[in-house]
């Protein structure tokens, strides 16, 4: 995959990650559910990739990550800034802007 296509896929995957969290009733999900939800939207990735995206989104202040008592499980929760990005009200370089009228 060339660099430009890889960047586009990464930016879209990060947007989908945020959109999925913003649609949850409690604005959170664990890493196992997120991996499957991303796959359902066309982003079939490894658990390591989910963790990498979560770390990047957390560094940007778009989500928080909490370790769960169960082994190898993390819980991700979207922040208000993350919801703004998911809804297109704020722009963060590295996250695709949502298309008008498109909900994940």
C-alpha positions, -999 to +999 in steps of 0.1 A: +000+000+000+015+034-009+020+061+017-010+083+006-034+054+006-021+042+040-027+077+054-062+079+040-071+045+055-056+054+089-075+087+090-107+070+081-102+042+107-096+068+134-128+086+125-148+053+125-133+045+159-146+078+173-180+075+155-185+040+170-178+052+205-201+083+201-230+060+192-227+038+223-251+045+251-223+051+276-198+064+250-175+035+257-164+001+243-137-025+250-109-034+227-124-067+216-158-052+206-140-023+189-119-047+168-151-065+156-170-032+151-141-018+130-141-050+109-179-046+103-172-012+088-145-025+065-114-020+087-103-055+095-073-049+119-054-067+145-058-061+182-024-044+182-037-019+156-067-012+178-043-005+207-021+017+185-051+038+173-064+040+209-030+053+221-029+079+193-065+090+199-058+093+236-027+114+230-049+138+210-074+140+239-101+124+219-106+093+240-096+079+274-083+044+280-088+024+311-073-010+318-099-036+328-092-061+356-096-089+329-063-097+312-055-078+280-087-058+281-090-021+279-121+002+279-122+032+256-144+062+263-148+091+239-142+126+253-164+157+245-136+168+221-137+134+205-174+137+200-169+171+184-144+156+159-168+126+152-196+151+144-174+174+123-175+203+148-138+202+153-109+192+131-078+172+142-051+165+116-048+127+114-085+121+116-107+122+085-135+147+086-169+131+084-189+133+052-222+153+054-251+129+062-228+099+067-232+081+101-212+050+109 
